[in-house]
Amino acid sequence: MAPSSAEQRHEETTNWGTVIEEGGCVQAHSWIARVKGAFNLVDTSLFASHYPETPSAPEEAGGGKDLINLILPGVGVGLGRVGALYTSAMGNKLPAGPGRPPKDAPCSAYAEAGGGEFDVGIPYIAPLPGAETPMSPVGLHGEGITVTARTSPKGPVKFTGRFGRATLSSFGFKVIDVPLDWPPNFGVRIPSNYSMPVIAQVTLNEQVTTDSKGVETEHYNPKAKSGYVNAGHASLLGSNVGDVTIGHAAVLYDADQDPGTVVTPPPSPTPTDEVTPD
């Protein structure tokens, strides 16, 4: 299905995701995996959800309980397998709790992505016979992964990132067991030995703030109302070669399009009598 004119007018290059020009006061975007690279020839999101809904991304997506192979459409390269995956993006609503329908919340947005099991690689190379760890240059195994992003007119953007269990590997060897209390923007260099050339830089629980158009702020801004979180983000030999995000949730808030926001212009200067010195 061809994208609508509104979908064509978006910032395709932002790490936030698809920003629709006339999207209203809030937008949300989530996906299970996104691959950019091959010298800017590839930019594909898998199992994406978006608010407002677009032809390529509904407001909810899922894959059931079975493990699903992540294959890049038109490229044929495998990223691995994900089980019990789901994504959700909602606008002007917020979750009300387990088993309850979302509650109305004007100009608020929520995005979520997760899976019961991730076994991904950049690219994915199956383990050797009798082994469990993939031979990928960069591999990530995770269980019980969930990331969420939320924004509303009442406060700054909020992120959560959770792993039940996770292991980072390289060429069949375990690099690190990700701590359960992993801090935001937990970075790992592969290989960790600085005497060896770097293969990739991996950031787990990556949390980034943006402006209302999805453009990253220079530094993390605790007062920002827009931004995104990735369960994992790996850049392989530079972003032009391979850049992969796993488990992505992003929200935007645009005060200029919020009908409840009253923007008061600054007062005009008060005329004063000028005294001209002799």
DATAMO-V544252 format. One record per run of one state. SS is the DSSP state (helix for helix, strand for strand, loop for the rest). FROM is the first residue (numbers start at 1). TO is the last residue. If there is no record, write none. Layout:
ss:from:to
SS:FROM:TO
SS:FROM:TO
//
This chain:
ss:from:to
loop:1:4
helix:5:8
loop:9:9
strand:10:10
loop:11:19
strand:20:20
loop:21:25
strand:26:37
loop:38:41
strand:42:46
loop:47:48
strand:49:51
loop:52:53
strand:54:54
loop:55:56
strand:57:57
loop:58:59
strand:60:62
loop:63:66
strand:67:71
loop:72:77
strand:78:83
loop:84:85
strand:86:94
loop:95:102
strand:103:121
loop:122:138
strand:139:152
loop:153:154
strand:155:162
loop:163:164
strand:165:170
loop:171:172
strand:173:177
loop:178:185
strand:186:190
loop:191:199
strand:200:210
loop:211:215
strand:216:216
loop:217:225
strand:226:236
loop:237:241
strand:242:253
loop:254:254
helix:255:257
loop:258:278
//
